[in-house]
Amino acid sequence: MDVLQAIILAIIEGITEFLPVSSTGHMIIASSFFGIAQDDFTKLFTIVIQLGTILSVIVLYFKRFFQSLDFYFKLFVAFIPAVIFGLLLGDFIDGLLENPITVAVSLIIGGFLLLKVDEWFGNSEGTEISYLTAFKIGLFQCLAMIPGVSRSGASIVGGMTQKLSRTTAAEFSFFLAIPTMLGATLKKSYDYYKDGFVLSDDQINLLIIGNVVGFFVALIAIKSFIGFLTKHGFKIFGYYRIVAGIAILLIHFFVQKLTII
């Protein structure tokens, strides 16, 4: 991986992490085009740069983190399903991460669902999140272990099914990203070192660049997304996912076979 590739991947992460379009899916496809997807450092990079996007949530919603202990307990409850399923299905998930067809199909299916989300749940105006609601949102988030599903999309829709407003569901999804992404980063880093890899100075610099770029891009993406979602809903993201998924399939089968492994 070179500096330009690191910057491009970080921009993709910053834009897509909090949008319902699947950041993991986009980075899998981008890194496969670069021919670096199979590299162990690339796999570590795409996870660790999420720390930068986590920081953007903390900066934008700084005051919200001092509400009450109840707020943190609810985040913990929502985080529990990801821990359980992540530990139980780790190897299976790693296998899915190496398949661009999985990404494409997930994008398309998720796109059709997003076309209907506003019609099904768009009139909800709830703002209070109970412990049970938090846990159910956490279950929805686990769907994003399938590449292409979208962590933010799954958790936002999960909140809307519990009669939360789009804004409330989206903001809780942003907060839930913090323990989820931090946990994924720690696990991936541990696995990387356990497998005997050591970061070089150049790789450390790439991780710093990726986190800084991801942070600033995510700041813009979050603020823009909340305003857009409140006014326009999910349809545009649904259409985008369908087009992107079809494009990936066409490229894979008829132009250039995307090789991940």
C-alpha positions as CSV (number, residue, x, y, z in Angstrom):
1,M,0.0,0.0,0.0
2,D,1.3,3.5,-0.9
3,V,0.3,6.9,0.5
4,L,-2.2,7.6,-2.3
5,Q,-4.0,4.3,-1.8
6,A,-4.1,4.9,1.9
7,I,-5.7,8.4,1.4
8,I,-8.3,7.1,-1.1
9,L,-9.3,4.2,1.2
10,A,-9.5,6.7,4.1
11,I,-11.7,9.0,2.1
12,I,-14.0,6.1,1.2
13,E,-14.1,5.0,4.9
14,G,-14.9,8.6,6.1
15,I,-17.7,9.0,3.5
16,T,-19.3,5.6,3.8
17,E,-19.0,4.6,7.5
18,F,-22.0,6.5,8.6
19,L,-24.0,6.3,5.4
20,P,-26.3,3.2,4.8
21,V,-24.1,2.0,1.9
22,S,-21.5,-0.3,3.6
23,S,-18.1,1.1,4.2
24,T,-16.6,-2.4,4.4
25,G,-18.1,-3.4,1.0
26,H,-16.7,-0.2,-0.6
27,M,-13.2,-0.7,0.8
28,I,-13.1,-4.4,-0.2
29,I,-13.9,-3.4,-3.8
30,A,-11.5,-0.5,-3.8
31,S,-8.6,-2.4,-2.4
32,S,-9.3,-5.3,-4.8
33,F,-9.0,-2.8,-7.7
34,F,-5.7,-1.7,-6.3
35,G,-4.5,-5.3,-6.1
36,I,-3.8,-5.0,-2.3
37,A,-6.9,-6.6,-0.8
38,Q,-5.1,-9.9,0.0
39,D,-2.4,-8.1,1.9
40,D,-2.6,-8.6,5.7
41,F,-1.7,-5.0,6.4
42,T,-4.5,-3.8,4.1
43,K,-7.0,-5.8,6.1
44,L,-5.6,-4.3,9.3
45,F,-5.6,-0.8,7.8
46,T,-9.3,-0.9,6.8
47,I,-10.3,-1.7,10.4
48,V,-7.8,0.6,12.3
49,I,-8.7,3.7,10.4
50,Q,-12.2,3.5,11.8
51,L,-10.6,5.1,15.0
52,G,-10.5,8.3,13.1
53,T,-14.2,8.2,12.2
54,I,-15.0,7.3,15.9
55,L,-13.2,10.5,17.0
56,S,-15.4,12.5,14.6
57,V,-18.5,11.3,16.4
58,I,-17.0,12.2,19.8
59,V,-16.1,15.7,18.6
60,L,-19.5,16.4,17.0
61,Y,-21.6,15.0,19.9
62,F,-19.2,15.9,22.7
63,K,-21.8,17.2,25.1
64,R,-24.1,14.2,24.6
65,F,-21.4,12.0,26.2
66,F,-22.0,13.6,29.5
67,Q,-25.7,13.0,29.7
68,S,-25.9,10.2,32.2
69,L,-24.6,6.7,33.0
70,D,-27.9,5.4,31.6
71,F,-26.7,6.5,28.1
72,Y,-23.6,4.3,28.4
73,F,-25.5,1.3,29.8
74,K,-27.8,1.4,26.8
75,L,-24.8,1.5,24.4
76,F,-23.3,-1.4,26.2
77,V,-26.6,-3.4,25.9
78,A,-26.7,-2.6,22.2
79,F,-23.1,-3.7,21.8
80,I,-23.5,-7.1,23.4
81,P,-25.0,-8.9,20.3
82,A,-22.0,-7.8,18.2
83,V,-19.6,-9.3,20.7
84,I,-21.4,-12.6,20.9
85,F,-21.9,-13.1,17.2
86,G,-18.5,-11.7,16.4
87,L,-16.8,-14.4,18.6
88,L,-19.1,-17.2,17.4
89,L,-18.9,-16.4,13.7
90,G,-15.4,-14.9,13.3
91,D,-14.0,-17.4,10.8
92,F,-17.2,-17.4,8.7
93,I,-17.2,-13.6,8.6
94,D,-13.6,-13.5,7.5
95,G,-14.5,-15.8,4.6
96,L,-17.3,-13.5,3.5
97,L,-14.9,-10.6,3.5
98,E,-13.0,-12.2,0.7
99,N,-16.0,-12.4,-1.7
100,P,-17.0,-9.5,-3.9
101,I,-20.1,-11.3,-5.0
102,T,-21.3,-11.2,-1.4
103,V,-20.8,-7.5,-1.3
104,A,-22.6,-6.9,-4.6
105,V,-25.6,-9.1,-3.7
106,S,-25.9,-7.5,-0.2
107,L,-25.8,-4.0,-1.8
108,I,-28.6,-4.8,-4.2
109,I,-30.9,-6.5,-1.6
110,G,-30.2,-3.7,0.9
111,G,-30.9,-1.2,-1.8
112,F,-34.4,-2.6,-2.5
113,L,-35.1,-2.6,1.2
114,L,-34.1,1.0,1.6
115,L,-36.5,2.0,-1.1
116,K,-39.3,0.8,1.2
117,V,-38.0,1.9,4.6
118,D,-39.5,5.4,4.5
119,E,-42.9,4.0,3.5
120,W,-42.8,1.3,6.2
121,F,-41.3,3.2,9.1
122,G,-40.8,6.9,8.0
123,N,-43.6,8.3,10.1
124,S,-42.1,7.3,13.4
125,E,-41.3,10.2,15.8
126,G,-40.1,8.4,18.9
127,T,-37.0,9.9,20.7
128,E,-36.8,7.7,23.9
129,I,-34.6,4.5,23.7
130,S,-35.3,1.8,26.2
131,Y,-32.9,-1.0,27.1
132,L,-35.0,-3.5,25.1
133,T,-34.9,-1.1,22.1
134,A,-31.2,-0.7,22.4
135,F,-30.7,-4.5,22.5
136,K,-32.9,-5.0,19.4
137,I,-30.9,-2.3,17.5
138,G,-27.8,-4.2,18.5
139,L,-29.3,-7.4,16.9
140,F,-30.0,-5.5,13.7
141,Q,-26.4,-4.2,13.7
142,C,-25.2,-7.8,13.6
143,L,-26.6,-8.1,10.1
144,A,-23.7,-5.9,9.0
145,M,-21.3,-8.7,9.7
146,I,-22.3,-9.7,6.1
147,P,-20.1,-7.4,3.9
148,G,-22.3,-5.0,1.9
149,V,-25.1,-4.8,4.4
150,S,-24.0,-1.6,6.2
151,R,-23.6,-1.3,9.9
152,S,-25.2,2.2,10.0
153,G,-28.0,1.2,7.7
154,A,-28.9,-1.9,9.6
155,S,-28.8,-0.1,13.0
156,I,-30.7,2.9,11.8
157,V,-33.4,0.8,10.2
158,G,-33.5,-1.3,13.4
159,G,-34.2,1.8,15.4
160,M,-36.9,2.9,13.0
161,T,-38.6,-0.5,13.4
162,Q,-38.8,0.3,17.1
163,K,-40.7,3.6,16.3
164,L,-37.7,5.9,16.6
165,S,-37.5,8.9,14.4
166,R,-34.9,8.8,11.6
167,T,-32.7,11.4,13.4
168,T,-32.9,9.6,16.7
169,A,-32.1,6.2,15.1
170,A,-29.2,7.7,13.1
171,E,-27.6,9.4,16.1
172,F,-27.8,6.3,18.2
173,S,-26.3,4.4,15.4
174,F,-23.4,6.9,15.4
175,F,-22.9,6.4,19.1
176,L,-23.1,2.6,18.8
177,A,-20.3,2.8,16.2
178,I,-17.8,3.8,19.0
179,P,-17.7,0.6,21.0
180,T,-18.4,-1.6,18.0
181,M,-15.6,-0.2,15.9
182,L,-13.2,0.1,18.8
183,G,-13.8,-3.5,19.7
184,A,-13.2,-4.6,16.0
185,T,-10.0,-2.5,15.9
186,L,-8.6,-4.1,19.1
187,K,-9.5,-7.6,18.0
188,K,-8.0,-7.2,14.5
189,S,-4.8,-5.6,16.0
190,Y,-4.5,-8.5,18.4
191,D,-4.9,-11.0,15.7
192,Y,-2.4,-9.2,13.5
193,Y,0.3,-9.3,16.2
194,K,-0.6,-12.9,17.2
195,D,0.0,-14.0,13.7
196,G,3.6,-12.7,14.0
197,F,3.3,-9.4,12.0
198,V,5.1,-6.3,13.2
199,L,4.3,-2.8,11.9
200,S,7.1,-1.0,10.1
201,D,7.6,2.8,10.4
202,D,6.1,3.3,6.9
203,Q,3.0,1.3,7.9
204,I,2.6,3.3,11.1
205,N,2.7,6.5,9.0
206,L,0.0,5.1,6.7
207,L,-2.2,4.3,9.7
208,I,-1.8,7.9,11.0
209,I,-2.6,9.4,7.6
210,G,-5.6,7.1,7.2
211,N,-7.0,8.1,10.6
212,V,-6.5,11.8,10.1
213,V,-8.1,11.8,6.6
214,G,-10.9,9.6,7.8
215,F,-11.6,11.9,10.7
216,F,-12.0,15.1,8.7
217,V,-14.0,13.4,5.9
218,A,-16.3,11.7,8.5
219,L,-17.0,15.1,10.1
220,I,-18.4,16.4,6.9
221,A,-20.3,13.2,6.1
222,I,-22.1,13.0,9.4
223,K,-23.3,16.6,9.4
224,S,-24.4,16.3,5.8
225,F,-26.1,12.9,6.3
226,I,-28.3,14.0,9.2
227,G,-29.6,17.0,7.3
228,F,-30.2,15.0,4.1
229,L,-31.8,12.1,5.9
230,T,-34.2,14.3,7.8
231,K,-35.4,16.0,4.6
232,H,-35.2,13.3,2.0
233,G,-35.1,9.8,3.6
234,F,-33.4,6.7,2.3
235,K,-34.5,6.3,-1.3
236,I,-31.4,7.9,-2.9
237,F,-29.2,5.5,-0.9
238,G,-31.3,2.6,-2.0
239,Y,-30.9,3.5,-5.7
240,Y,-27.2,4.0,-5.2
241,R,-26.8,0.6,-3.6
242,I,-28.6,-1.1,-6.4
243,V,-26.6,0.6,-9.2
244,A,-23.3,0.0,-7.3
245,G,-24.1,-3.7,-6.7
246,I,-25.1,-4.3,-10.4
247,A,-21.9,-2.4,-11.5
248,I,-19.7,-4.7,-9.3
249,L,-21.3,-7.8,-10.8
250,L,-20.9,-6.6,-14.3
251,I,-17.3,-5.6,-13.7
252,H,-16.5,-8.9,-12.0
253,F,-18.0,-11.2,-14.6
254,F,-17.5,-9.2,-17.9
255,V,-14.7,-6.7,-17.5
256,Q,-12.2,-7.7,-14.8
257,K,-12.6,-10.5,-12.4
258,L,-12.2,-9.0,-8.9
259,T,-9.8,-11.2,-7.0
260,I,-9.8,-10.8,-3.3
261,I,-7.9,-14.0,-2.3
